[in-house]
């Protein structure tokens, strides 16, 4: 099953889109072509290479699958992807001095993921290190990591109930956010002046209380879903709204006690050097 778990990997300053599919990483072939050839049109390069491989009756192309990855415009689009074995075969067909370093990088990326499956704490340690290097304070990092775990529990619950489409995840997440903060994630980004780009994460710009109420909304949604076991999207939306509403009501009570909104316009003060 496709876990819809997507990340960017980086090879020599080149972003490589990837997705966790059928219990292994699948990488965007176009991104790999760009990283190895520095072609001005990596899509055209791959189409031409694929045509040649087909004419040669190579089995390499059969290793590719169309999987939905986020395009530069932010939309999910089907993209030729290959797993590690498939990429090794494709790389053999690309004349590039970067081929060998890329093979080593590819093997390392795959090995790290296997390690993380066997010991999930390694993934958390790597993430903590990344946030530390960016300059976030330790107490914030601890909340952010906890929030990631709660989010994962929620998406696992949705998946268990038959929700597998990334667009449906976005709809349900927006439902929780709207009920918690009065804004959808995209509206929230605009409020905080965060560029609407996949690499600009809203939660990385949330101070402690915003993270806490985000976690609360998602945790309550998870618990309601486990209890009521919704089957159709309309039911899931109602559950998401109720989970977010519970968090939203708690947020309003806190704001009443503090005499101010807990939603901050900028997340730059989060960084030690910001």
Residue pairs with C-beta under 8 A, 6 or more apart in sequence:
1 22
1 159
1 164
2 19
2 20
2 21
2 22
2 67
2 164
3 20
3 21
3 159
4 19
4 20
4 155
4 164
4 166
4 169
5 19
5 20
6 17
6 18
6 19
6 20
6 69
6 70
7 18
8 15
8 16
8 17
8 18
8 199
9 15
9 16
9 18
9 27
9 109
10 16
11 35
11 102
11 105
12 35
12 98
12 101
14 31
14 34
14 35
15 31
16 27
16 28
16 31
16 32
16 35
17 27
17 28
17 31
17 69
17 70
17 79
18 25
18 26
18 27
18 28
18 81
19 25
19 26
19 67
19 68
19 69
19 81
20 26
20 113
21 65
21 67
21 81
24 83
24 84
24 110
24 113
25 83
25 84
25 109
25 110
25 113
26 65
26 67
26 81
26 82
26 83
27 81
27 82
27 83
27 84
27 87
27 106
28 69
28 79
28 80
28 81
29 46
29 64
29 79
29 80
29 81
29 82
29 87
29 90
30 42
30 43
30 46
30 79
30 80
31 42
32 82
32 87
32 90
32 91
32 102
33 39
33 42
33 45
33 46
33 49
33 94
34 42
34 45
35 98
35 102
36 91
36 94
36 96
36 98
36 99
36 102
37 45
37 94
37 96
39 45
46 80
49 90
49 93
49 94
50 61
50 64
50 80
52 93
53 60
53 61
53 93
54 61
58 93
59 89
60 86
60 89
60 90
60 93
63 82
63 83
63 85
63 86
63 89
63 90
64 80
64 81
64 82
64 86
65 80
65 81
65 82
66 78
66 79
66 80
66 81
67 78
67 79
67 81
68 76
68 77
68 78
68 79
68 166
69 76
69 77
69 79
69 81
70 76
70 77
70 198
71 77
71 79
74 196
74 197
74 198
76 166
76 167
82 90
84 106
84 107
84 110
87 106
88 103
88 106
91 99
91 102
91 103
92 99
96 102
112 122
112 126
115 122
116 122
116 123
116 126
124 145
127 145
127 148
128 141
128 145
131 140
131 141
131 144
132 138
132 141
134 271
135 271
135 272
135 273
135 274
136 144
136 270
136 271
136 272
137 270
137 272
139 208
140 207
140 208
140 211
140 270
143 208
143 211
143 212
143 215
144 203
144 204
144 211
146 215
147 203
147 211
147 214
147 215
147 218
150 215
150 218
150 219
150 222
151 218
153 219
153 222
154 218
154 219
154 221
154 222
154 225
155 169
157 222
157 225
157 226
158 168
158 169
158 172
158 225
158 236
161 225
161 229
161 230
161 231
161 236
162 231
163 169
163 172
163 233
163 236
168 233
168 236
170 185
171 233
171 237
172 221
172 236
172 237
172 240
173 185
173 240
174 184
174 185
174 186
175 237
175 240
175 241
175 244
176 217
176 218
176 221
176 240
176 241
176 243
176 244
176 247
177 183
177 184
177 185
177 188
177 214
177 217
177 244
178 184
178 241
178 244
179 217
179 240
179 241
179 242
179 243
179 244
179 245
179 247
179 248
180 213
180 214
180 216
180 217
180 244
180 245
180 247
180 248
180 251
181 188
181 210
181 213
181 248
181 251
181 263
182 248
183 191
185 202
186 196
188 202
189 195
189 196
189 200
189 202
190 196
191 263
191 265
192 202
192 205
192 264
192 265
192 266
192 267
193 265
193 266
194 200
194 202
194 205
194 267
203 211
203 214
204 267
204 270
205 266
205 267
205 270
206 214
206 267
207 262
207 264
207 267
207 269
207 270
209 254
209 262
210 262
210 263
210 264
213 247
213 248
213 250
213 251
213 262
214 247
216 246
216 247
216 250
217 243
217 244
217 246
217 247
217 248
218 243
219 243
220 242
220 243
220 244
220 246
220 247
221 239
221 240
221 242
221 243
221 244
222 243
223 243
224 239
224 242
224 243
225 236
225 239
228 235
228 239
230 236
230 238
230 239
251 262
254 262
255 261
255 262
268 274
